Amino acid sequence: MNAVTIFFAEVAASIVISSFILARLQRLLRDIGSECEQGGGATEFWVAYTQIMMLVAPVLLIAWFSQAGTYGTYVAQLKASFGVVLTGQFIGLALVGRAVWNTLVQPTPPVARAPVSILADGSPA
């Protein structure tokens, strides 16, 4: 197989895998958005963000790191291609997960602590 065919096969595999992941995540993201009372625009934003990141990030990684056509055997080429495609999927999911997590989990403010007495008579220092 020539390098161009292998490259386009990697891109196609990435888009197919992304489509399966998106089909699974769409309903879950909408459920999380409704449970966290972020309905309406916020939920649809995260669905759209997920769609974009799960399609763009893996294809971008393939464009940068593909080694299409550099291996002499089909097995070595398949291993390299699967490595690039699945790494792209992982990075896309990590970006989506991190963004959703940072939105849903708000940091708790620090709790004010009472002064600690270190003097013998119990008065604050």
N, C-alpha and C positions, 0 to 999 in steps of 0.2 A: 504494500500500500504506500502511496506517496504521502508526503508530509501534509499537504493541504487537506486530503481526505481524512487523515487522522485528526487533524486540528478541528475540522468541522464535526467529526464524530464526537470529539470531546465536548465541544460547545453544545451539540444536540443532547448528549447524555446529561450534561449539567442542567439544561433547560427542562428535560423530562423529570429528573430527580427533584428539581426545584418545584415543579408543578405538583408532584405528589406531596411534597412537604407543605406547600401552600394549601392544598386541598384539606390536609389534616389540621393545619393551624388556624384557618379562617374562623371556623366555628368556636374554637377554644379561645381565640382572642376576643371575639364578640362576647362570649360568656364572661370572661374575666372583666371586660369593660363594663358590662352591665352589673356584675357583682360589686365592683368598686365604685359604682355610681358615676362612671365616666361615660355615660351613654352619649348618643348623638354624634357630634363632630369628633370628640376625642377618640372614641372607639373606631370610627371609620378612618381616622388619621393613622392609628396603629395598624389597621388592616392594610391600608395603602403603603405604609412604611415597610411592613413585612414583605409585601409583594415586590416592591422595588428592590429592597436589599437582598432578598432571596434569589432574584434574577440577575441583578447587576454584580454583586460581590463575587459569586463563583465564576461568572464569565470573565470578569476583570482579572481574576487570579489565573485563569487559563490563558488569557491573552499575555500575561506577563511571564508565566513560568512553564508554559507548555513545552515539552520536549518532543513534539510530534515529529516522527520520521528520523530520529537520531539513534534508534535501537535497531540492531540487526535481526532480532527474533521477535515474533509476535507476542510471546509471553512477556518479555522484558518491556515491550511497548505498552501492552495492556496494564502491567503493573504500574508503570510510570503515569499512564493516562488516568487510571483509577485513583492513584495517589493525588494527582492535581485536582481532579473533579471532586473527590470527597473532602479534601482539605478546603476547597472553596465553599462547599456546603457547610462545613463546620464553622468556618469563619463567618459566613452569612448568618447562621443561627446564633453564634456568639454575639454578633453585633445587635441582632434583633432582641435577644434575651437580655442583654445588658441595658439596652434602651428602655425596654418595657419594665424591667426590674427597677431601674432608677426612677421611673415615673410612678410606679405603684407603691414602692416602699419609701416613705418619707422618713428622713432621719429624725430621731427623737432629740429634742433640745436637752442640753445638759441639766442635770438636777442640781439645784443650789444645796450646798452642804453647810452644815452648822460648823462654827469654828471649834477646833479641838483645843482643849485646855492642856497645857504642858506644865503649868505652874502647880506647886504643891497645894495652894489654897483653893484651887479650882477655878480661878479667874482666867479669862481668855488671854492668850499671849499677845 
